[in-house]
Amino acid sequence: MKHFPKLLLATAVVFASCSNDDDNTTPMTDDDQGMDPMIEAPLTYNFERNGETTVSFSGQTTRILMAEELVDDFKDFDNATEAAMLAKYTHEEGQDNFENADLNASDKNIRSKTAASRDYFSANATEATAIKDQFEQYINVQITEVFPNELVAAAPGVAGQIADGSSTRYVTGQGLEMDQAFTKGLMGALMADQMLNNYLGEAVLDEGDNRANNDEGVLAEGKNYTTMEHKWDEAYGYLFGTSQNLANPLPTVGDDDSFLNKYLGRVEGDADFAGIAQEIYDAFKLGRAAIVGGDYDLRDEQADIIQQKVSEIIAIRAVYYLQQGKNGIEAEDFGAAFHDISEGWGFIYSLRFTRNPSTDDTYFTRAEVDGILEALLADGANGLWDVTPATLDTLSEQIAAKFSFTVAQAGSTD
């Protein structure tokens, strides 16, 4: 099991001076109206008021850590039960569900924030419930279909184990790994949805008197931040909430969780997309500085950058895993192929939660996502056992067509 820090609270420093000699300050310039700030991003995600941090995203860190423990259970054949896994998913404050005692004491849980964004699901309770239930179904299939066949050789229509090099994978009768579908799907339905479609959306950032209160420095009750500052920080937390250095997370990006942070690191490591991590981090810093400075147009420009780039991460990795799966199918290495395509399955599921800043809508509708997933299993009666390279190419092209990258770029790490 991975070891992550216990509940973390980001510390921060904001620029209080107007001296141009300090890289972490906000320089001032004359205009016709007098002295107006020229907003610049600080060197790190550090913001302070009256000598104390204004950055807080402990709830996001908590949910990431809860999810880490839950996904580990998918391979705990000796101890995991459906009831225990569901209890982690729907955790109630004070229940002894996790190894980490701080998580047990928390009033947070995973299910309540899955498919729960203001912009996509507040008026779409039917789909939101179906998505929440889908993750419970992944748990059920793992426990009832895969676990009993731990020592059975997987075959078309038969769940069990299959070799992938030196690793052993555990698949359903259709060749799908439930742990991969769950983990990569949750990355979209929880982390991306809350980041892109909730906390970075104007409906949340500008809710009620948020703008006026931010302009006047009215703090949330008992806190050292304005509500708008906090909402932005919560979005940041779903990407960097378990980083070793919360204010300066890029040196370890890709190593700090099993979700968006991990795959930001993977995409950053592809020469075709190098620099994407810095772009996202810089947008988070500048957007937060814009909130401090009351420049909401600049804030929204940075939100657009984050929404597009995080959406690209999901789409790039969806295509990558389909292409790697194609390579495995062509080599008749079904263990490797099923593992890659199962990861791709979860990323495809996560496409539903992407956000196109040009339209403020998802890049992929529910019907489009369902159609891609159905096509993966439609080449024969046994699902991935029958999928063809041609199908994987077609679906890869369908995903890439929504973005500016090519299948060739996404399909390799060169």
JOSUL-V333130 format. One record per pair of residues at least 24 apart in sequence whose ideal C-beta (glycine too) atoms are under 8 Angstrom apart, sorted by the first residue. I is the first residue (numbers start at 0). J is the second residue. Records with the same first field share a line. If there is no record, write none. Layout:
I = J + J
//
This chain:
0 = 68 + 71 + 98
1 = 67 + 71 + 257
3 = 63 + 64 + 67 + 241 + 255 + 256
4 = 60 + 241 + 243
5 = 64 + 99 + 101
6 = 57 + 60 + 61 + 64 + 101 + 102 + 105
7 = 57 + 60 + 240 + 241 + 245
8 = 52 + 55 + 56 + 57
9 = 44 + 52 + 54 + 55 + 56 + 232 + 235 + 236 + 245 + 246
10 = 45 + 52 + 54 + 245 + 246
11 = 44 + 45 + 46 + 47 + 52 + 53 + 54 + 246
12 = 41 + 45 + 46 + 47 + 52 + 246
13 = 41 + 45 + 46 + 47 + 48 + 53 + 288 + 291
14 = 41 + 288
15 = 47
25 = 288 + 291 + 292
36 = 292 + 294
38 = 285 + 288 + 289 + 292 + 294 + 297
39 = 285 + 288
40 = 281 + 284 + 285 + 288
41 = 284 + 288
43 = 246 + 247 + 284
44 = 235 + 239 + 245 + 246 + 247 + 248 + 280 + 283 + 284 + 287
45 = 246
46 = 228 + 287 + 288 + 291
48 = 223 + 224
49 = 223
51 = 223
52 = 223
53 = 223 + 224 + 228
54 = 224 + 228 + 232 + 235 + 245 + 246
55 = 222 + 224 + 229 + 232
56 = 232 + 233 + 235 + 236 + 237 + 240
57 = 236
58 = 107 + 233 + 236
59 = 193 + 233 + 236 + 237 + 240
60 = 236 + 240 + 241
61 = 101 + 102 + 105 + 107
62 = 107 + 108 + 109 + 112 + 189
63 = 190 + 237 + 240 + 241 + 256 + 258
64 = 99 + 102 + 241
65 = 90 + 97 + 102 + 105 + 107 + 108 + 109
66 = 109 + 182 + 185 + 189 + 257 + 258
67 = 256 + 257
68 = 97 + 98 + 99 + 102
69 = 109
70 = 178 + 181 + 182 + 185 + 257
73 = 141 + 177 + 178 + 181
74 = 169 + 178
76 = 146 + 149
79 = 142 + 146
80 = 142
81 = 138 + 139 + 142 + 143
84 = 138 + 142
85 = 135 + 138
88 = 134 + 135 + 138
109 = 185 + 189
110 = 134
112 = 189 + 193
113 = 185 + 188 + 189 + 192
114 = 188 + 192 + 352
115 = 192 + 193 + 197
116 = 192 + 193 + 195 + 196 + 197 + 200 + 352
117 = 196 + 197 + 200 + 202 + 203
118 = 196 + 197 + 200 + 202 + 354 + 359
119 = 192 + 196 + 352 + 361
120 = 192 + 196
126 = 365
130 = 188 + 351
133 = 184
134 = 181 + 184 + 185 + 188
137 = 177 + 180 + 181 + 184
138 = 177 + 181
140 = 171 + 177
141 = 177 + 178 + 181
144 = 171 + 172
145 = 169 + 170 + 171 + 177
155 = 380 + 381 + 384 + 385
156 = 380 + 381 + 384
161 = 333 + 334 + 337
162 = 334
163 = 332 + 334 + 335 + 337 + 338
164 = 334 + 335
166 = 334 + 338
168 = 334 + 337 + 338
170 = 337 + 341 + 383
171 = 382
172 = 381 + 382
173 = 376 + 381 + 382 + 383 + 384
174 = 333 + 337 + 340 + 341 + 381 + 382 + 383 + 384
175 = 337 + 340 + 341 + 344 + 382 + 383
176 = 337 + 338 + 341 + 342
179 = 338 + 341 + 342 + 344 + 345
180 = 341 + 344 + 345 + 348
181 = 345
182 = 257 + 258 + 345
183 = 316 + 342 + 344 + 345 + 346 + 348 + 349
184 = 344 + 345 + 348 + 349
185 = 258 + 345
186 = 258 + 259 + 262 + 313 + 345 + 346 + 349
187 = 313 + 345 + 346 + 348 + 349 + 350 + 351 + 352 + 353
188 = 348 + 349 + 351 + 352
189 = 237
190 = 237 + 238 + 258 + 259
191 = 237 + 259 + 309 + 310 + 313 + 349 + 352 + 353
192 = 352
193 = 233 + 234 + 237
194 = 234 + 237 + 238 + 259 + 305 + 309
195 = 234 + 305 + 306 + 309 + 310 + 352 + 353 + 354
196 = 352 + 354
197 = 234
198 = 230 + 231 + 233 + 234 + 237
199 = 231 + 234 + 302 + 305 + 306
200 = 302 + 359
201 = 299
203 = 230
204 = 230 + 231 + 298 + 302
205 = 295
210 = 295
213 = 290 + 293
214 = 293
225 = 290
227 = 290
228 = 287 + 290 + 291
231 = 283 + 286 + 287 + 290 + 298
232 = 287
234 = 283 + 305
235 = 283 + 287
238 = 263 + 279 + 283 + 309
248 = 280
249 = 276 + 277 + 280
252 = 276
259 = 309 + 312
262 = 312 + 313 + 316
263 = 309 + 312
265 = 316
266 = 311 + 312 + 315 + 316
268 = 412
269 = 315 + 408 + 409 + 411 + 412 + 413
270 = 412 + 413
271 = 404 + 408 + 409 + 413
272 = 311 + 315 + 404 + 408
275 = 308 + 311 + 312
278 = 304 + 308
279 = 304 + 305 + 308 + 309
282 = 308
302 = 356
303 = 356
304 = 356
306 = 354 + 355 + 356
307 = 354 + 355 + 356
309 = 353
310 = 353 + 354 + 355 + 362 + 402
311 = 402 + 404
313 = 346 + 349 + 350 + 352 + 353
314 = 346 + 350 + 353 + 362 + 398 + 399 + 401 + 402 + 404 + 409
315 = 402 + 404 + 408 + 409
316 = 342 + 343 + 346 + 409
317 = 343 + 346 + 347 + 349 + 350 + 398
318 = 395 + 398 + 399 + 404 + 406 + 409 + 410
319 = 343 + 409 + 410 + 411
320 = 346
321 = 391 + 394 + 395 + 398 + 410
322 = 391 + 395 + 406 + 409 + 410 + 411
323 = 410
324 = 386 + 391
325 = 388 + 391 + 392 + 395
328 = 386 + 387 + 388 + 391
329 = 388
333 = 384
336 = 383
337 = 383
340 = 375 + 383 + 386 + 391
341 = 383
344 = 372 + 375
347 = 371 + 372 + 375 + 394 + 398
348 = 372
350 = 398
362 = 401 + 402
363 = 401
371 = 397 + 398
//
